[in-house]
């Protein structure tokens, strides 16, 4: 367990980033699992996914959900109250909500291993995902400076999950095409389009949300200047490089050059994972300033 009560709190931004790393890691893993199953559900509804791929990603996201549960169990979000003015009841409920998601993911993986899943199993994992996202947004809500900014924080959480889920699902789906190249490219195109749209929206909304935090001055540049290194690395890993890679993946996918598409999506995911993690840390630094 993370014993933050025994740690002297300073105004050092690097200290805040270091101490909140376990919480940021939990959010990264949880949002990847949530965004991943939501992306798969969307692509399944629009058609083109095989049963083999559905089974593969069901197990993958169940494993990610379990990892997120182990991280949040080791470092309960409620223990960060001396660093961040988070909602204590909502933060305490995140362990239960993540555990609920794990149960739903494992049950879904068992069901889908035998058939294409059931409406009930899909409803359960999506409902558990919505509850977890709502719990994360509620825990971070007190950090907002206004009702509008609280809504922006909730939207940033959703966009972060969408970016992580679309990037991971797209990369995994790209590898699946290397095994079965005769599949239609429509699901992969939809995944790339979802990734591009969510990356652009996040790049616009995230700095605006930082400027509207409770301790913010309303300036777009001040929160980013609190930790220039984190800000530059976030811009590279969460905005510029993934936009470039995903943007190039779209035309190669249209040409059915799946090896090139998969490589580009793999590069996008490699930079998105640390980029999103750094974005979480930057958010905590700005919220504690």
C-alpha positions in Angstrom: 0.0 0.0 0.0 1.2 3.5 -0.7 1.7 5.3 2.6 1.5 8.9 1.5 0.5 10.1 5.0 4.1 9.3 6.1 5.6 11.4 3.3 6.2 15.1 3.8 4.4 17.0 1.1 6.4 19.8 -0.7 5.6 22.1 -3.5 8.1 20.3 -5.7 6.4 19.5 -9.0 8.8 16.6 -9.6 7.8 15.2 -6.2 4.1 15.3 -7.0 4.8 13.5 -10.3 6.8 10.9 -8.6 4.3 10.3 -5.8 1.3 10.1 -8.0 2.9 7.7 -10.5 1.0 4.6 -9.1 -2.3 6.4 -9.4 -1.4 7.5 -13.0 -0.5 3.9 -13.8 -3.8 2.6 -12.5 -5.7 5.2 -14.6 -3.6 4.2 -17.7 -4.4 0.5 -17.3 -8.0 1.0 -16.3 -8.7 3.4 -19.2 -7.0 1.1 -21.7 -9.2 -1.9 -20.6 -12.4 0.3 -20.6 -11.6 2.0 -23.9 -10.5 -1.3 -25.5 -13.7 -3.2 -24.7 -15.8 -0.2 -25.8 -13.9 0.0 -29.1 -14.3 -3.7 -29.7 -18.0 -3.5 -29.0 -18.3 -0.6 -31.5 -16.4 -2.5 -34.2 -18.4 -5.6 -33.5 -21.7 -3.8 -34.1 -20.4 -2.3 -37.3 -19.3 -5.7 -38.5 -16.2 -7.4 -39.9 -14.6 -8.9 -36.8 -13.9 -12.6 -36.5 -14.8 -14.8 -33.5 -11.1 -15.6 -33.1 -10.2 -12.0 -32.7 -13.1 -11.4 -30.3 -11.8 -14.2 -28.1 -8.2 -12.9 -28.3 -9.1 -9.3 -27.3 -11.5 -10.5 -24.5 -8.6 -12.4 -22.8 -6.2 -9.5 -23.5 -8.4 -6.8 -21.9 -9.3 -9.2 -19.0 -5.5 -9.4 -18.2 -5.2 -5.6 -18.4 -8.2 -5.2 -16.1 -6.5 -7.6 -13.6 -3.3 -5.7 -13.7 -5.2 -2.4 -13.1 -6.9 -4.0 -10.1 -3.6 -5.1 -8.6 -2.1 -1.6 -9.0 -5.1 0.1 -7.4 -5.2 -2.4 -4.6 -1.5 -1.7 -3.8 -2.0 2.1 -4.0 -5.6 3.0 -3.1 -6.6 6.4 -4.6 -8.0 7.6 -1.3 -4.4 7.7 0.1 -3.6 10.6 -2.1 -5.7 13.1 -0.2 -2.7 15.0 1.1 -1.5 15.7 -2.4 -4.8 16.1 -4.3 -8.2 17.4 -3.1 -9.9 14.4 -4.6 -13.4 13.1 -3.7 -12.6 10.6 -0.9 -15.8 8.4 -1.1 -15.5 8.2 -4.9 -11.8 7.5 -4.8 -12.4 4.8 -2.2 -15.0 3.2 -4.4 -12.6 2.8 -7.3 -11.1 -0.4 -5.9 -14.6 -2.0 -5.9 -15.5 -0.6 -9.3 -12.3 -2.0 -10.8 -12.9 -5.3 -9.2 -16.4 -5.3 -10.6 -15.0 -4.7 -14.1 -12.5 -7.5 -13.7 -15.3 -9.9 -12.8 -17.3 -8.8 -15.8 -14.2 -9.0 -18.1 -13.3 -12.5 -16.9 -16.9 -13.7 -17.2 -17.2 -12.2 -20.7 -13.9 -14.0 -21.8 -15.3 -17.3 -20.6 -18.6 -16.8 -22.4 -17.0 -15.6 -25.7 -14.5 -18.4 -25.7 -17.4 -20.7 -26.5 -19.5 -18.5 -28.8 -19.7 -14.9 -30.1 -20.6 -13.7 -26.6 -24.1 -12.9 -25.3 -26.0 -9.7 -25.1 -25.9 -10.0 -21.4 -22.1 -10.4 -21.2 -21.5 -7.4 -23.5 -24.0 -5.4 -21.4 -22.2 -6.3 -18.2 -18.8 -5.3 -19.3 -20.0 -2.0 -20.9 -22.1 -1.2 -17.8 -19.1 -1.9 -15.5 -16.9 0.2 -17.8 -19.3 3.2 -17.6 -19.5 2.8 -13.7 -15.7 2.9 -13.5 -15.3 5.9 -15.8 -18.0 7.7 -13.8 -16.2 6.8 -10.6 -12.9 8.2 -11.9 -14.6 11.4 -13.0 -16.3 11.8 -9.7 -13.0 11.2 -7.8 -11.3 14.0 -9.8 -14.3 16.3 -9.9 -13.2 18.5 -6.8 -10.1 19.4 -8.7 -12.1 21.4 -11.1 -12.6 25.1 -10.7 -16.2 25.2 -11.9 -19.1 23.0 -12.9 -18.1 23.4 -16.6 -14.5 22.3 -15.9 -15.8 19.3 -14.0 -17.6 18.2 -17.1 -14.4 18.9 -19.1 -12.5 16.6 -16.7 -15.1 13.8 -17.2 -14.8 14.3 -21.0 -10.9 14.1 -20.8 -11.2 10.8 -18.9 -13.5 9.5 -21.7 -11.2 10.8 -24.4 -8.1 9.2 -22.7 -9.9 5.9 -22.6 -10.9 6.2 -26.2 -7.4 7.0 -27.4 -5.9 4.1 -25.4 -8.6 1.7 -26.4 -8.6 2.6 -30.1 -4.8 2.5 -30.3 -4.5 -0.9 -28.6 -7.4 -2.5 -30.4 -6.2 -1.1 -33.7 -2.7 -2.4 -33.2 -4.0 -5.9 -32.2 -6.4 -5.9 -35.1 -3.6 -5.0 -37.5 -1.7 -8.0 -36.3 -4.8 -10.2 -36.9 -4.8 -9.1 -40.6 -1.3 -10.5 -41.0 -2.8 -13.9 -40.2 -6.0 -13.5 -42.2 -5.3 -10.9 -44.9 -8.5 -11.6 -46.8 -10.6 -9.8 -44.1 -12.3 -6.6 -45.0 -10.3 -3.5 -44.0 -13.4 -1.6 -42.8 -13.0 -2.4 -39.0 -9.4 -1.3 -39.0 -10.3 1.9 -40.9 -12.9 2.7 -38.3 -10.5 2.0 -35.5 -7.9 4.4 -37.0 -10.6 7.0 -37.6 -11.7 6.8 -34.0 -8.1 7.1 -32.9 -7.4 10.2 -35.0 -10.6 11.9 -33.9 -10.0 11.3 -30.2 -6.4 12.4 -30.4 -7.4 15.7 -32.0 -10.2 16.3 -29.5 -7.9 15.4 -26.6 -5.1 17.7 -27.8 -7.6 20.6 -27.8 -9.5 19.9 -24.6 -6.6 18.8 -22.3 -4.8 22.2 -22.1 -8.1 24.0 -21.7 -9.1 21.6 -18.8 -5.7 22.2 -17.1 -6.2 26.0 -17.2 -9.6 25.7 -15.6 -8.5 23.6 -12.5 -9.4 25.0 -9.1 -5.8 26.3 -8.5 -5.4 27.5 -12.1 -5.2 31.1 -13.3 -7.2 30.6 -16.4 -4.1 30.8 -18.6 -3.5 28.1 -21.2 0.3 28.3 -20.8 0.8 28.4 -17.0 -0.2 24.8 -16.3 2.1 23.6 -19.1 4.9 25.7 -17.8 4.8 24.2 -14.3 6.7 21.2 -15.7 8.1 22.0 -19.1 9.7 18.5 -19.5 6.4 16.7 -18.8 4.6 19.2 -21.1 7.0 18.7 -24.1 7.0 14.9 -23.7 3.2 14.8 -23.4 2.9 16.9 -26.6 5.2 14.5 -28.4 3.9 11.2 -27.0 0.1 12.0 -26.8 -0.3 14.4 -29.7 2.3 14.9 -32.5 3.9 11.4 -32.9 0.7 9.4 -32.6 -1.2 11.8 -35.0 1.6 11.4 -37.5 1.7 7.6 -37.2 -2.1 7.1 -37.3 -2.4 9.6 -40.1 0.0 7.6 -42.2 -1.7 4.4 -41.2 -5.0 5.4 -42.7 -3.9 5.5 -46.4 -1.8 2.4 -46.1 -4.9 0.6 -44.7 -7.0 1.8 -47.6 -4.4 0.2 -49.9 -4.6 -3.0 -47.8 -0.9 -2.7 -47.0 -1.6 -4.3 -43.6 2.1 -4.9 -42.7 2.8 -1.2 -43.0 -0.4 -0.2 -41.2 0.3 -2.6 -38.3 3.8 -1.2 -38.0 2.6 2.4 -37.9 -0.2 1.5 -35.3 2.4 -0.3 -33.2 4.6 2.9 -33.2 1.5 4.9 -32.4 0.7 2.7 -29.4 4.3 2.7 -28.2 4.3 6.5 -27.9 0.7 6.8 -26.7 1.2 4.7 -23.6 3.9 6.8 -22.1 2.3 10.0 -23.5 -1.0 9.3 -21.8 0.9 8.4 -18.6 2.8 11.7 -18.7 -0.5 13.5 -19.3 -1.9 12.0 -16.1 1.2 13.2 -14.2 0.9 16.7 -15.7 -2.7 16.8 -14.7 -1.8 16.0 -11.1 1.0 18.5 -11.0 -1.3 21.3 -12.3 -4.0 20.2 -9.8 -1.6 20.4 -6.8 0.0 23.7 -7.8 
